[in-house]
Amino acid sequence: MSLKTELTEAMKTAMRAHDKARLGVIRLMLAALKQQEVDTRTELDDTTILAILDKMVKQRRESIRQYTDGGRADLAAAEQSEIDIIQEYLPQALTEAELNVLVQQAIAETGASSAKDMGKVMAWVKPKAQGRADMSKVSSLIKAGLGS
């Protein structure tokens, strides 16, 4: 079953269960997917859908940071609950150790030796970590691995 079909089924289930919070988040996800399909005039594959959902999580993390800085714990908690629902449809997150191994493997495979090669390494890692890791964290691990 494709991820889009899974989301549609989850929406139906949430409607039947009268779970308004979950239904709202799932509808936001489906709306973002539909918007991308309309913009690109293509049918989305699971990889693209994962990238969109990953972007949604990233936006919410930024909102949480801003709400926390502004002393609005209630709004930060609401954003966190949205993240929790979105992450149910993302693949299992990589552990710190798995991420380190992936970065070291990328550096070895690409032959990177300095910060100038960071783009090559990131291009190698991104498809394998998309939706499974925070890319800013991946970037900092790559910088550390390259000795920058």
TORKOLKOL-556697 format. One line per field, with one value per residue (C-alpha): residue number from 1; chain; x, y, z. Coordinates in pm, 1 decimal, decimal comma, m for minus. Layout:
k = c(NUM/...)
c = c(A/...)
east = c(X/...)
north = c(Y/...)
up = c(Z/...)
REM end
This chain:
k = c(1/2/3/4/5/6/7/8/9/10/11/12/13/14/15/16/17/18/19/20/21/22/23/24/25/26/27/28/29/30/31/32/33/34/35/36/37/38/39/40/41/42/43/44/45/46/47/48/49/50/51/52/53/54/55/56/57/58/59/60/61/62/63/64/65/66/67/68/69/70/71/72/73/74/75/76/77/78/79/80/81/82/83/84/85/86/87/88/89/90/91/92/93/94/95/96/97/98/99/100/101/102/103/104/105/106/107/108/109/110/111/112/113/114/115/116/117/118/119/120/121/122/123/124/125/126/127/128/129/130/131/132/133/134/135/136/137/138/139/140/141/142/143/144/145/146/147/148)
c = c(A/A/A/A/A/A/A/A/A/A/A/A/A/A/A/A/A/A/A/A/A/A/A/A/A/A/A/A/A/A/A/A/A/A/A/A/A/A/A/A/A/A/A/A/A/A/A/A/A/A/A/A/A/A/A/A/A/A/A/A/A/A/A/A/A/A/A/A/A/A/A/A/A/A/A/A/A/A/A/A/A/A/A/A/A/A/A/A/A/A/A/A/A/A/A/A/A/A/A/A/A/A/A/A/A/A/A/A/A/A/A/A/A/A/A/A/A/A/A/A/A/A/A/A/A/A/A/A/A/A/A/A/A/A/A/A/A/A/A/A/A/A/A/A/A/A/A/A)
east = c(0,0/140,5/191,0/m75,1/m330,4/m229,2/m289,3/m630,8/m728,9/m601,4/m817,2/m1124,5/m1041,9/m996,6/m1328,9/m1506,4/m1340,8/m1426,3/m1059,3/m1055,2/m692,2/m561,0/m801,1/m681,8/m315,9/m384,1/m584,3/m292,5/m60,1/m294,7/m341,4/36,3/63,5/m221,4/m63,6/263,6/82,5/m100,7/218,4/423,6/135,5/264,9/164,3/385,3/592,7/666,1/1012,6/867,0/590,2/850,9/1039,7/720,2/636,4/995,0/965,6/642,4/817,5/1105,8/863,6/694,3/1025,8/1110,6/768,2/826,9/1158,0/991,4/697,6/930,5/1140,6/818,6/698,2/403,5/435,2/72,3/135,4/466,3/282,3/24,0/301,6/471,3/151,6/133,9/494,7/409,1/124,8/329,2/619,3/390,6/400,6/775,6/1019,7/1182,0/1434,0/1802,9/1985,3/2288,4/2518,2/2350,8/2378,7/2749,3/2812,1/2620,2/2820,0/3153,7/3050,6/2955,1/3288,1/3475,0/3262,0/3289,1/3657,2/3582,7/3871,9/3776,1/3479,9/3475,2/3352,2/3057,9/2808,9/2917,1/2883,9/2546,0/2419,3/2524,1/2366,3/2041,5/1850,8/1938,9/1847,5/1550,5/1264,8/1472,8/1703,9/1717,8/1927,8/2079,9/2214,0/2346,5/2517,1/2689,1/2805,9/2949,4/3131,9/3275,7/3375,1/3552,4/3732,1/3576,9)
north = c(0,0/340,2/602,0/825,0/541,8/470,0/835,1/831,8/519,7/675,9/981,8/761,7/579,0/908,3/1032,3/717,9/744,8/1117,4/1189,3/1555,9/1625,5/1330,3/1401,7/1761,9/1663,2/1392,3/1639,1/1884,3/1612,9/1518,7/1886,1/1934,3/1628,1/1747,4/2093,0/1939,2/1723,7/2028,3/2236,7/1971,7/1812,9/1467,1/1174,8/1163,8/857,9/748,2/909,5/1250,9/1203,6/1125,3/1442,6/1648,6/1491,5/1543,2/1910,9/1937,2/1794,9/2038,0/2334,1/2224,0/2184,5/2541,7/2654,6/2472,3/2653,9/2990,6/2916,2/2800,9/3115,6/3318,7/3140,6/2967,5/2611,0/2539,5/2611,8/2421,4/2118,2/2137,2/2142,6/1846,8/1644,3/1717,1/1599,8/1278,3/1204,5/1290,0/1072,9/769,3/776,8/830,1/537,5/441,9/710,9/627,9/596,3/810,0/512,1/424,5/786,1/797,8/476,5/614,3/939,3/755,3/523,5/824,2/994,5/675,6/606,1/960,7/1000,3/1328,6/1487,6/1847,7/2079,3/2145,9/1789,3/1831,1/1859,6/1523,4/1355,3/1515,3/1405,5/1048,4/1047,0/1234,5/961,9/706,3/930,8/1123,4/1110,4/907,5/1177,6/1551,1/1675,3/1958,7/1693,8/1494,3/1809,3/1871,0/1506,9/1539,9/1860,1/1684,6/1384,0/1604,0/1793,9/2132,3)
up = c(0,0/m93,3/172,3/19,6/32,1/389,4/480,7/312,8/506,5/829,6/759,3/722,1/1044,0/1232,2/1096,7/1216,5/1558,8/1586,1/1661,2/1561,2/1648,5/1446,9/1161,4/1139,4/1113,8/855,5/648,4/667,1/537,7/254,3/163,2/144,3/m81,8/m303,3/m329,3/m444,2/m699,7/m837,3/m846,2/m1025,3/m1220,0/m1130,5/m912,6/m602,1/m519,9/m163,5/m164,8/m248,5/7,7/274,7/182,2/219,0/556,0/671,1/576,5/777,3/1085,0/1037,0/1017,7/1337,9/1519,8/1426,1/1551,8/1880,7/1921,8/1859,3/2088,4/2363,8/2328,3/2346,8/2659,9/2490,8/2615,7/2521,0/2153,0/2163,7/2304,5/2024,5/1763,3/1933,7/1918,6/1543,3/1504,0/1687,4/1444,8/1133,7/1251,2/1261,5/880,5/852,7/862,3/1192,8/1292,8/1275,9/1606,8/1683,1/1620,2/1287,9/1178,8/1265,1/1069,5/770,8/772,6/802,0/519,0/304,2/367,7/273,4/m37,1/m174,6/m89,1/87,3/268,5/342,7/398,0/22,7/m27,7/208,2/m79,8/m220,7/116,3/185,3/m158,2/m76,1/271,7/200,8/11,3/279,5/574,2/430,3/677,5/920,8/1058,7/1113,7/822,6/1027,5/1265,4/968,4/841,5/1174,6/1188,0/836,2/936,1/1240,5/1029,1/777,6/1051,7/977,1)
REM end
